[in-house]
Amino acid sequence: MTATAFEYGPNHAFVDPHAVGNGTDASVRWPPAAGQRDGDYLLPPPRPADRPGTGIDPRDRRRLELHAALTAAGIPPRPEDREAIESLSALSGSINSTIQRWLHHTL
């Protein structure tokens, strides 16, 4: 009789928390990361005070919002649409919000 690779090796109950019980037991969860009180997070929670103070340019924000509105309306932008989207993003915020409202109502 030959042995399979699964018969030997590390204790799978320790490696996979869902291999024992129903996966909801507190005793089966991963230990908390360094500096954390409780939980199964691999990274510490974000600290808003440590975020960089740079914001996104309004023109870039309008460009991203226009991309999202077009995609949500079922009109994914193509590479050849880049010039048109850049031109529309250069317009004022009120014009861009009107365009996005029109696209939203096409759904």
KARA-V672332 format. One record per residue. N is the residue number from 1. RES is the residue in one letter. PHI is phi in whole degrees, -180 to 180 (999 if undefined). BURIAL is + if it has 9 or more other ideal C-beta (glycine too) atoms within 8 Angstrom, else -. Layout:
[[N & RES & PHI & BURIAL] [N & RES & PHI & BURIAL]]
This chain:
[[1 & M & 999 & -] [2 & T & -100 & -] [3 & A & -89 & -] [4 & T & -90 & -] [5 & A & -67 & -] [6 & F & -81 & -] [7 & E & -76 & -] [8 & Y & -121 & -] [9 & G & 121 & -] [10 & P & -69 & -] [11 & N & -70 & -] [12 & H & -68 & -] [13 & A & -67 & -] [14 & F & -81 & -] [15 & V & -74 & -] [16 & D & -113 & -] [17 & P & -67 & -] [18 & H & -90 & -] [19 & A & -78 & -] [20 & V & -119 & -] [21 & G & 67 & -] [22 & N & -99 & -] [23 & G & 83 & -] [24 & T & -107 & -] [25 & D & -68 & +] [26 & A & -66 & -] [27 & S & -74 & -] [28 & V & -98 & +] [29 & R & -71 & -] [30 & W & -67 & -] [31 & P & -69 & -] [32 & P & -66 & +] [33 & A & -70 & +] [34 & A & -60 & -] [35 & G & 88 & -] [36 & Q & -107 & +] [37 & R & -78 & -] [38 & D & -157 & -] [39 & G & 129 & -] [40 & D & -119 & -] [41 & Y & -86 & +] [42 & L & -87 & -] [43 & L & -118 & -] [44 & P & -68 & -] [45 & P & -64 & -] [46 & P & -67 & -] [47 & R & -118 & -] [48 & P & -57 & -] [49 & A & -68 & -] [50 & D & -89 & -] [51 & R & -72 & -] [52 & P & -66 & -] [53 & G & -84 & -] [54 & T & -83 & -] [55 & G & -105 & -] [56 & I & -88 & -] [57 & D & -62 & -] [58 & P & -56 & -] [59 & R & -65 & -] [60 & D & -66 & +] [61 & R & -63 & +] [62 & R & -64 & +] [63 & R & -64 & +] [64 & L & -65 & +] [65 & E & -66 & +] [66 & L & -68 & +] [67 & H & -58 & +] [68 & A & -65 & -] [69 & A & -66 & +] [70 & L & -65 & +] [71 & T & -65 & +] [72 & A & -66 & +] [73 & A & -82 & +] [74 & G & 87 & -] [75 & I & -123 & -] [76 & P & -66 & -] [77 & P & -64 & +] [78 & R & -98 & -] [79 & P & -58 & -] [80 & E & -74 & -] [81 & D & -87 & -] [82 & R & -59 & -] [83 & E & -64 & -] [84 & A & -65 & -] [85 & I & -67 & +] [86 & E & -64 & +] [87 & S & -67 & -] [88 & L & -67 & +] [89 & S & -69 & +] [90 & A & -76 & -] [91 & L & -74 & -] [92 & S & -66 & -] [93 & G & -64 & -] [94 & S & -68 & -] [95 & I & -68 & +] [96 & N & -66 & +] [97 & S & -66 & -] [98 & T & -66 & -] [99 & I & -62 & +] [100 & Q & -66 & +] [101 & R & -64 & -] [102 & W & -61 & -] [103 & L & -66 & +] [104 & H & -65 & +] [105 & H & -79 & -] [106 & T & -78 & -] [107 & L & -69 & -]]
